[in-house]
Amino acid sequence: MDVNGTHIWYYFICKREVWLIAHQIAADQEDDNLEIGRFISETSYQRQKKELLIGNIKVDRIRREGDTLVVGEVKKSSTYEKGAYYQLLFYLDTLRKMGIEAKGELLFPKEKKVTKVEWTEEGKRVLEEAVADIRRIARLPVPPEPKKIGFCRSCAYREYCFAEES
């Protein structure tokens, strides 16, 4: 299974969502939170190049800062910054394997917040464990049981988990 940045981000938020995505079960594409996220991504940081597909990763923004390549990941909120951090680290690691050294920035335009991200051996170790666990989750015959967390309120998959409560 090819693990991608979306898998990484959701892994640090909800293992059930990882399974749903891995099994190509589509989220509610009309969900307001998805629409808001797309709008923020499309309208923020206009001078930086937009989404760029490189192998199995799709980076939100890319720019040069002197001799350094800077990859940016745009998020609606820093609430789930840990997932965003490892998603961006996954991109940096993938580029590194291609022989491209880069630094990263997590961009939270609504909060006017930027968090710098750099590849580290410790980060790579955590990432490797996450990738192995994502592959394990994807092989499960059924998704992990739903666990109600704060993210559920804004999740485009909430109907899959809590349809009777919605």
ZAKE-810783 format. One record per atom (N, C-alpha, C, O): chain; y, x, z. Coordinates in Angstrom, 3 decimals, decimal comma, padded with zeros to 6 digits. Example, Ala and Ser with C-alpha at 12.3 -4.5 7.8 and 13.67 -1.06 7.14 Angstrom:
! ZAKE-810783
mol y x z
A -005,690 013,190 007,800
A -004,500 012,300 007,800
A -003,300 013,200 007,800
A -003,319 014,236 008,465
A -002,250 012,850 007,080
A -001,060 013,670 007,140
A 000,030 012,900 007,870
A 001,138 013,409 008,039
//
This chain:
! ZAKE-810783
mol y x z
A -001,185 000,845 000,000
A 000,000 000,000 000,000
A 001,240 000,885 000,000
A 001,357 001,819 000,793
A 002,158 000,572 -000,902
A 003,438 001,277 -000,918
A 004,351 000,653 000,127
A 004,730 -000,513 000,017
A 004,693 001,423 001,120
A 005,626 000,963 002,147
A 007,032 001,184 001,608
A 007,312 002,205 000,981
A 007,923 000,213 001,858
A 009,303 000,364 001,413
A 010,256 000,192 002,597
A 009,827 -000,055 003,725
A 011,538 000,324 002,325
A 012,549 000,253 003,378
A 012,588 -001,081 004,097
A 012,850 -001,129 005,298
A 012,331 -002,162 003,380
A 012,318 -003,485 004,000
A 011,210 -003,576 005,036
A 011,415 -004,105 006,128
A 010,038 -003,058 004,692
A 008,934 -003,034 005,662
A 009,342 -002,283 006,929
A 009,085 -002,734 008,046
A 009,981 -001,135 006,734
A 010,388 -000,303 007,873
A 011,377 -001,074 008,748
A 011,209 -001,131 009,966
A 012,403 -001,664 008,138
A 013,425 -002,371 008,909
A 012,792 -003,481 009,745
A 013,042 -003,583 010,946
A 011,978 -004,301 009,109
A 011,380 -005,421 009,842
A 010,336 -004,977 010,855
A 010,106 -005,666 011,848
A 009,706 -003,843 010,617
A 008,711 -003,340 011,573
A 009,315 -003,196 012,965
A 008,658 -003,494 013,963
A 010,546 -002,747 013,033
A 011,195 -002,537 014,327
A 011,809 -003,821 014,880
A 012,421 -003,810 015,948
A 011,647 -004,922 014,155
A 012,149 -006,214 014,614
A 011,004 -007,184 014,874
A 010,910 -007,758 015,959
A 010,125 -007,374 013,875
A 009,091 -008,407 013,970
A 007,874 -008,024 013,130
A 007,954 -007,966 011,903
A 006,762 -007,766 013,788
A 005,525 -007,365 013,093
A 004,975 -008,503 012,224
A 004,368 -008,251 011,183
A 005,188 -009,749 012,649
A 004,724 -010,890 011,853
A 005,448 -010,918 010,501
A 004,833 -011,174 009,466
A 006,730 -010,659 010,520
A 007,497 -010,652 009,280
A 007,021 -009,541 008,350
A 007,014 -009,712 007,131
A 006,626 -008,414 008,913
A 006,062 -007,327 008,105
A 004,837 -007,839 007,357
A 004,683 -007,586 006,162
A 003,973 -008,554 008,056
A 002,753 -009,086 007,421
A 003,120 -010,060 006,305
A 002,554 -009,989 005,214
A 004,059 -010,969 006,565
A 004,468 -011,964 005,567
A 005,022 -011,278 004,314
A 004,687 -011,658 003,193
A 005,859 -010,280 004,511
A 006,444 -009,553 003,379
A 005,358 -008,789 002,628
A 005,325 -008,799 001,397
A 004,477 -008,130 003,365
A 003,395 -007,356 002,743
A 002,474 -008,247 001,909
A 001,880 -007,794 000,931
A 002,362 -009,502 002,298
A 001,519 -010,449 001,558
A 002,323 -011,260 000,550
A 001,862 -012,287 000,052
A 003,524 -010,788 000,260
A 004,412 -011,354 -000,748
A 004,682 -012,842 -000,539
A 004,785 -013,613 -001,494
A 004,793 -013,223 000,722
A 005,186 -014,586 001,068
A 006,714 -014,575 001,151
A 007,307 -013,894 001,988
A 007,316 -015,334 000,274
A 008,771 -015,302 000,136
A 009,467 -016,024 001,282
A 009,031 -017,082 001,735
A 010,551 -015,429 001,730
A 011,415 -016,067 002,727
A 012,211 -017,167 002,037
A 012,252 -017,238 000,809
A 012,830 -018,010 002,820
A 013,696 -019,065 002,300
A 014,919 -018,408 001,664
A 015,832 -017,991 002,377
A 014,951 -018,311 000,344
A 016,020 -017,622 -000,372
A 017,362 -018,345 -000,272
A 018,401 -017,773 -000,601
A 017,342 -019,588 000,175
A 018,575 -020,362 000,341
A 019,116 -020,251 001,767
A 020,137 -020,856 002,096
A 018,433 -019,482 002,610
A 018,842 -019,334 004,001
A 020,259 -018,760 004,069
A 020,583 -017,783 003,393
A 021,092 -019,388 004,899
A 022,493 -018,967 005,023
A 022,626 -017,492 005,386
A 023,509 -016,808 004,868
A 021,761 -016,991 006,270
A 021,855 -015,591 006,694
A 021,562 -014,627 005,544
A 022,187 -013,570 005,447
A 020,620 -014,985 004,677
A 020,365 -014,151 003,499
A 021,567 -014,170 002,560
A 021,954 -013,139 002,011
A 022,145 -015,343 002,382
A 023,324 -015,475 001,520
A 024,482 -014,630 002,058
A 025,159 -013,936 001,299
A 024,700 -014,694 003,366
A 025,782 -013,916 003,995
A 025,524 -012,420 003,817
A 026,435 -011,662 003,484
A 024,284 -012,002 004,040
A 023,928 -010,594 003,873
A 024,166 -010,107 002,456
A 024,692 -009,013 002,250
A 023,777 -010,921 001,470
A 024,010 -010,549 000,073
A 025,510 -010,452 -000,216
A 025,959 -009,528 -000,894
A 026,276 -011,406 000,301
A 027,727 -011,404 000,085
A 028,360 -010,149 000,678
A 029,177 -009,495 000,029
A 027,986 -009,815 001,904
A 028,543 -008,624 002,559
A 028,197 -007,373 001,761
A 029,049 -006,507 001,563
A 026,957 -007,274 001,305
A 026,525 -006,112 000,540
A 027,291 -005,996 -000,776
A 027,670 -004,899 -001,187
A 027,520 -007,148 -001,441
A 028,197 -007,139 -002,731
A 029,695 -006,847 -002,624
A 030,277 -006,266 -003,540
A 030,320 -007,243 -001,520
A 031,778 -007,150 -001,431
A 032,288 -005,994 -000,576
A 033,495 -005,755 -000,531
A 031,416 -005,285 000,090
A 031,840 -004,191 000,971
A 031,724 -002,844 000,276
A 030,838 -002,634 -000,552
A 032,621 -001,939 000,618
A 032,585 -000,557 000,136
A 032,567 -000,516 -001,389
A 031,697 000,113 -001,992
A 033,525 -001,186 -001,999
A 033,574 -001,352 -003,453
A 033,632 -000,038 -004,234
A 033,123 000,028 -005,353
A 034,238 001,003 -003,672
A 034,396 002,250 -004,427
A 033,120 003,073 -004,483
A 033,001 003,973 -005,314
A 032,175 002,781 -003,615
A 030,916 003,520 -003,631
A 029,968 002,858 -004,633
A 030,013 001,646 -004,840
A 029,121 003,666 -005,245
A 028,159 003,114 -006,188
A 027,284 002,097 -005,477
A 026,956 002,249 -004,301
A 026,919 001,076 -006,198
A 026,111 -000,019 -005,632
A 024,638 000,339 -005,676
A 024,262 001,462 -006,012
A 023,822 -000,627 -005,335
A 022,379 -000,441 -005,232
A 021,823 000,467 -006,334
A 022,139 000,330 -007,516
A 020,992 001,384 -005,888
A 020,380 002,332 -006,799
A 018,893 002,398 -006,472
A 018,509 002,648 -005,329
A 018,067 002,172 -007,480
A 016,619 002,225 -007,308
A 016,142 003,637 -007,607
A 016,343 004,154 -008,706
A 015,500 004,264 -006,604
A 014,968 005,615 -006,750
A 013,516 005,555 -006,294
A 013,251 005,462 -005,096
A 012,579 005,605 -007,223
A 011,166 005,464 -006,855
A 010,931 004,109 -006,217
A 011,234 003,076 -006,813
A 010,382 004,111 -004,987
A 010,115 002,840 -004,297
A 011,188 002,501 -003,267
A 010,963 001,666 -002,391
A 012,349 003,142 -003,365
A 013,441 002,814 -002,432
A 014,640 002,279 -003,215
A 014,882 002,657 -004,361
A 015,371 001,395 -002,562
A 016,599 000,860 -003,152
A 017,702 001,072 -002,130
A 017,763 000,389 -001,108
A 018,578 002,037 -002,426
A 019,659 002,341 -001,497
A 020,860 001,456 -001,815
A 021,134 001,156 -002,976
A 021,573 001,042 -000,764
A 022,725 000,151 -000,943
A 023,931 000,863 -001,534
A 024,601 000,326 -002,416
A 024,209 002,062 -001,057
A 025,379 002,811 -001,512
A 025,002 004,287 -001,602
A 024,140 004,775 -000,871
A 025,673 004,983 -002,520
A 025,449 006,418 -002,642
A 026,767 007,059 -003,079
A 027,475 006,529 -003,935
A 027,082 008,205 -002,478
A 028,322 008,897 -002,830
A 028,162 010,378 -002,514
A 027,215 010,785 -001,842
A 029,081 011,155 -002,999
A 029,126 012,596 -002,700
A 030,248 012,840 -001,713
A 031,326 012,252 -001,805
A 029,974 013,709 -000,780
A 030,980 014,178 000,171
A 030,949 015,695 000,068
A 030,192 016,355 000,779
A 031,772 016,247 -000,817
A 031,681 017,673 -001,119
A 030,386 017,929 -001,858
A 030,129 017,329 -002,902
A 029,565 018,827 -001,315
A 028,269 019,128 -001,927
A 027,146 018,263 -001,362
A 025,992 018,408 -001,763
A 027,473 017,374 -000,441
A 026,457 016,581 000,244
A 026,344 015,187 -000,349
A 027,345 014,512 -000,588
A 025,116 014,772 -000,579
A 024,838 013,414 -001,025
A 024,756 012,535 000,221
A 024,048 012,867 001,172
A 025,481 011,412 000,217
A 025,485 010,499 001,361
A 024,967 009,140 000,899
A 025,516 008,516 -000,009
A 023,892 008,705 001,553
A 023,262 007,423 001,248
A 023,707 006,429 002,313
A 023,636 006,718 003,508
A 024,168 005,256 001,879
A 024,637 004,240 002,816
A 023,756 003,010 002,798
A 023,317 002,567 001,736
A 023,498 002,463 003,965
A 022,751 001,216 004,125
A 023,684 000,214 004,788
A 024,161 000,445 005,899
A 023,945 -000,899 004,107
A 024,870 -001,919 004,602
A 024,086 -002,994 005,346
A 023,101 -003,523 004,830
A 024,525 -003,311 006,549
A 023,895 -004,360 007,356
A 024,962 -005,316 007,864
A 026,116 -004,939 008,069
A 024,554 -006,545 008,059
A 025,470 -007,589 008,526
A 025,925 -007,320 009,952
A 027,066 -007,611 010,312
A 025,028 -006,763 010,767
A 025,310 -006,568 012,184
A 024,562 -005,351 012,699
A 023,528 -004,973 012,149
A 025,081 -004,740 013,746
A 024,399 -003,600 014,374
A 023,404 -004,042 015,450
A 022,831 -003,207 016,151
A 023,202 -005,341 015,578
A 022,289 -005,863 016,600
A 020,905 -005,229 016,491
A 020,292 -004,902 017,507
A 020,413 -005,054 015,277
A 019,079 -004,469 015,066
A 019,215 -003,085 014,439
A 018,570 -002,766 013,440
A 020,062 -002,287 015,047
A 020,392 -000,965 014,519
A 019,183 -000,023 014,481
A 019,099 000,840 013,607
A 018,256 -000,184 015,415
A 017,088 000,699 015,427
A 016,295 000,559 014,127
A 015,900 001,560 013,530
A 016,064 -000,666 013,694
A 015,351 -000,890 012,441
A 016,114 -000,322 011,260
A 015,526 000,300 010,374
A 017,429 -000,534 011,246
A 018,271 -000,023 010,167
A 018,251 001,511 010,153
A 018,219 002,131 009,090
A 018,269 002,107 011,344
A 018,225 003,566 011,465
A 016,957 004,121 010,807
A 017,019 005,057 010,010
A 015,811 003,530 011,150
A 014,554 004,038 010,582
A 014,401 003,692 009,111
A 013,753 004,432 008,371
A 014,980 002,589 008,674
A 014,979 002,269 007,249
A 015,727 003,357 006,489
A 015,240 003,857 005,474
A 016,898 003,722 006,973
A 017,687 004,758 006,321
A 016,997 006,117 006,434
A 017,028 006,902 005,486
A 016,387 006,400 007,558
A 015,641 007,640 007,720
A 014,478 007,693 006,719
A 014,169 008,756 006,181
A 013,843 006,556 006,475
A 012,778 006,462 005,471
A 013,336 006,850 004,095
A 012,688 007,585 003,350
A 014,528 006,360 003,762
A 015,151 006,718 002,484
A 015,426 008,217 002,422
A 015,151 008,864 001,412
A 015,969 008,761 003,505
A 016,262 010,197 003,534
A 014,986 011,021 003,412
A 014,974 012,051 002,738
A 013,918 010,575 004,057
A 012,637 011,270 003,990
A 012,049 011,202 002,579
A 011,506 012,185 002,076
A 012,162 010,034 001,951
A 011,665 009,878 000,581
A 012,431 010,796 -000,359
A 011,824 011,466 -001,195
A 013,750 010,840 -000,238
A 014,560 011,736 -001,068
A 014,196 013,194 -000,804
A 014,118 013,997 -001,733
A 013,976 013,530 000,460
A 013,612 014,892 000,853
A 012,313 015,318 000,158
A 012,191 016,452 -000,307
A 011,344 014,394 000,093
A 010,067 014,679 -000,581
A 010,266 014,909 -002,075
A 009,444 015,562 -002,718
A 011,359 014,374 -002,631
A 011,696 014,566 -004,047
A 012,529 015,834 -004,253
A 012,902 016,166 -005,379
A 012,817 016,537 -003,153
A 013,621 017,755 -003,230
A 015,113 017,495 -003,149
A 015,914 018,369 -003,481
A 015,499 016,294 -002,707
A 016,913 015,932 -002,605
A 017,311 015,849 -001,136
A 016,821 014,993 -000,399
A 018,201 016,741 -000,719
A 018,712 016,711 000,645
A 019,885 015,742 000,706
A 020,788 015,802 -000,129
A 019,872 014,860 001,682
A 020,957 013,887 001,815
A 021,176 013,563 003,282
A 020,318 013,802 004,131
A 022,336 013,018 003,550
A 022,662 012,477 004,868
A 022,821 010,976 004,696
A 022,941 010,477 003,577
A 022,822 010,262 005,814
A 022,924 008,816 005,718
A 024,017 008,242 006,586
A 024,478 008,865 007,542
A 024,421 007,031 006,227
A 025,388 006,266 007,006
A 024,927 004,820 007,073
A 024,664 004,189 006,050
A 024,833 004,309 008,285
A 024,620 002,877 008,474
A 025,999 002,247 008,477
A 026,874 002,660 009,238
A 026,194 001,257 007,636
A 027,505 000,641 007,460
A 027,461 -000,807 007,938
A 026,674 -001,616 007,448
A 028,316 -001,113 008,899
A 028,415 -002,460 009,457
A 029,842 -002,946 009,211
A 030,681 -002,860 010,108
A 030,133 -003,463 007,996
A 031,511 -003,770 007,626
A 032,194 -004,804 008,512
A 033,386 -004,670 008,791
A 031,480 -005,828 008,961
A 032,118 -006,839 009,802
A 032,578 -006,246 011,126
A 033,555 -006,712 011,712
A 031,872 -005,211 011,600
A 032,207 -004,559 012,867
A 033,070 -003,319 012,653
A 033,515 -002,694 013,616
A 033,303 -002,968 011,404
A 034,029 -001,738 011,053
A 033,399 -000,527 011,752
A 034,090 000,323 012,312
A 032,070 -000,483 011,699
A 031,310 000,554 012,389
A 030,479 001,336 011,367
A 029,893 000,763 010,449
A 030,447 002,650 011,551
A 029,629 003,534 010,728
A 028,837 004,427 011,678
A 029,406 005,041 012,580
A 027,519 004,496 011,472
A 026,661 005,366 012,276
A 026,036 006,399 011,351
A 025,391 006,048 010,363
A 026,226 007,667 011,672
A 025,668 008,759 010,874
A 024,177 008,895 011,176
A 023,747 008,724 012,317
A 023,398 009,202 010,144
A 021,950 009,384 010,278
A 021,564 010,658 009,539
A 021,932 010,857 008,382
A 020,814 011,521 010,228
A 020,308 012,736 009,605
A 018,815 012,836 009,842
A 018,312 012,427 010,888
A 018,109 013,384 008,861
A 016,670 013,570 008,947
A 016,350 014,569 010,057
A 016,997 015,611 010,163
A 015,347 014,249 010,887
A 014,876 015,157 011,932
A 013,352 015,118 011,969
A 012,734 014,160 011,505
A 012,762 016,154 012,517
A 011,296 016,181 012,673
A 010,825 015,045 013,583
A 009,811 014,408 013,300
A 011,558 014,787 014,678
A 011,187 013,707 015,594
A 011,266 012,359 014,894
A 010,376 011,523 015,047
A 012,324 012,148 014,133
A 012,456 010,905 013,370
A 011,318 010,747 012,380
A 010,788 009,650 012,211
A 010,937 011,841 011,721
A 009,824 011,806 010,767
A 008,525 011,428 011,472
A 007,719 010,680 010,919
A 008,315 011,934 012,679
A 007,100 011,612 013,423
A 007,036 010,112 013,727
A 005,999 009,478 013,528
A 008,141 009,552 014,206
A 008,196 008,112 014,502
A 007,984 007,318 013,217
A 007,283 006,306 013,216
A 008,581 007,771 012,142
A 008,447 007,111 010,853
A 006,993 007,111 010,374
A 006,500 006,090 009,894
A 006,316 008,229 010,497
A 004,908 008,317 010,081
A 004,034 007,356 010,882
A 003,127 006,734 010,330
A 004,304 007,232 012,179
A 003,554 006,282 013,011
A 003,837 004,845 012,565
A 002,928 004,018 012,504
A 005,095 004,556 012,256
A 005,472 003,210 011,805
A 004,793 002,884 010,475
A 004,269 001,783 010,304
A 004,795 003,820 009,541
A 004,168 003,594 008,230
A 002,674 003,321 008,401
A 002,136 002,410 007,772
A 002,006 004,100 009,242
A 000,576 003,877 009,485
A 000,342 002,494 010,090
A -000,604 001,805 009,709
A 001,191 002,085 011,022
A 001,020 000,775 011,651
A 001,360 -000,363 010,685
A 000,732 -001,420 010,736
A 002,327 -000,164 009,823
A 002,654 -001,167 008,806
A 001,438 -001,388 007,904
A 001,093 -002,527 007,589
A 000,809 -000,324 007,502
A -000,396 -000,443 006,658
A -001,521 -001,160 007,398
A -002,256 -001,948 006,804
A -001,653 -000,886 008,697
A -002,671 -001,574 009,512
A -002,365 -003,072 009,575
A -003,257 -003,900 009,388
A -001,108 -003,415 009,836
A -000,691 -004,820 009,915
A -000,948 -005,520 008,581
A -001,428 -006,654 008,560
A -000,635 -004,860 007,478
A -000,815 -005,451 006,147
A -002,285 -005,753 005,854
A -002,590 -006,675 005,098
A -003,194 -004,982 006,447
A -004,632 -005,204 006,221
A -005,208 -006,329 007,072
A -006,336 -006,764 006,838
A -004,455 -006,803 008,048
A -004,958 -007,893 008,894
A -005,213 -009,130 008,040
A -004,441 -009,411 007,123
A -006,295 -009,884 008,328
A -006,592 -011,076 007,532
A -005,598 -012,228 007,770
A -005,408 -013,078 006,900
A -004,981 -012,246 008,931
A -003,978 -013,267 009,266
A -002,801 -012,560 009,933
A -002,959 -011,463 010,469
A -001,626 -013,182 009,902
A -000,466 -012,514 010,512
A -000,579 -012,462 012,030
A -001,269 -013,284 012,632
A 000,098 -011,496 012,649
A 000,164 -011,474 014,112
A 000,777 -012,786 014,604
A 001,544 -013,428 013,886
A 000,441 -013,171 015,812
A 000,990 -014,397 016,397
A 002,513 -014,304 016,479
A 003,060 -013,228 016,720
A 003,195 -015,428 016,280
A 004,655 -015,386 016,397
A 005,087 -015,163 017,839
A 004,478 -015,677 018,778
A 006,145 -014,389 017,989
A 006,757 -014,161 019,296
A 008,226 -014,529 019,156
A 008,928 -014,004 018,292
A 008,676 -015,418 019,996
A 010,072 -015,854 019,911
A 010,974 -014,742 020,447
A 010,870 -014,338 021,606
A 011,856 -014,261 019,578
A 012,813 -013,220 019,935
A 014,193 -013,672 019,451
A 014,304 -014,673 018,742
A 015,207 -012,965 019,817
A 016,566 -013,320 019,419
A 016,746 -013,375 017,909
A 017,544 -014,171 017,414
A 016,024 -012,551 017,173
A 016,138 -012,500 015,717
A 015,687 -013,802 015,059
A 016,136 -014,122 013,959
A 014,806 -014,554 015,715
A 014,235 -015,776 015,127
A 015,315 -016,767 014,685
A 015,150 -017,451 013,675
A 016,405 -016,846 015,427
A 017,473 -017,804 015,088
A 018,029 -017,575 013,690
A 018,411 -018,526 013,008
A 018,075 -016,305 013,258
A 018,674 -015,992 011,966
A 017,641 -015,552 010,928
A 018,004 -015,007 009,885
A 016,375 -015,781 011,203
A 015,302 -015,321 010,318
A 015,018 -016,340 009,216
A 014,867 -017,533 009,483
A 014,947 -015,861 007,985
A 014,651 -016,733 006,847
A 013,175 -017,130 006,805
A 012,785 -017,942 005,966
A 012,352 -016,577 007,686
A 010,931 -016,921 007,794
A 010,650 -017,855 008,968
A 009,487 -018,178 009,211
A 011,658 -018,298 009,697
A 011,423 -019,051 010,933
A 010,554 -020,283 010,727
A 009,833 -020,685 011,640
A 010,610 -020,897 009,531
A 009,776 -022,068 009,248
A 008,292 -021,721 009,280
A 007,469 -022,565 009,634
A 007,941 -020,491 008,916
A 006,545 -020,067 008,940
A 006,009 -019,949 010,359
A 004,813 -020,112 010,599
A 006,897 -019,666 011,282
A 006,482 -019,432 012,654
A 006,665 -020,645 013,558
A 005,828 -020,925 014,416
A 007,758 -021,354 013,360
A 008,132 -022,405 014,304
A 008,538 -023,685 013,575
A 009,537 -024,308 013,936
A 007,782 -024,082 012,560
A 008,131 -025,249 011,734
A 008,271 -026,513 012,580
A 009,164 -027,322 012,326
A 007,406 -026,698 013,579
A 007,456 -027,919 014,376
A 008,682 -027,960 015,283
A 009,055 -029,030 015,764
A 009,321 -026,799 015,527
A 010,486 -026,761 016,405
A 011,794 -026,903 015,629
A 012,834 -027,193 016,222
A 011,755 -026,705 014,326
A 012,989 -026,698 013,537
A 013,471 -028,087 013,209
A 014,499 -028,244 012,549
//
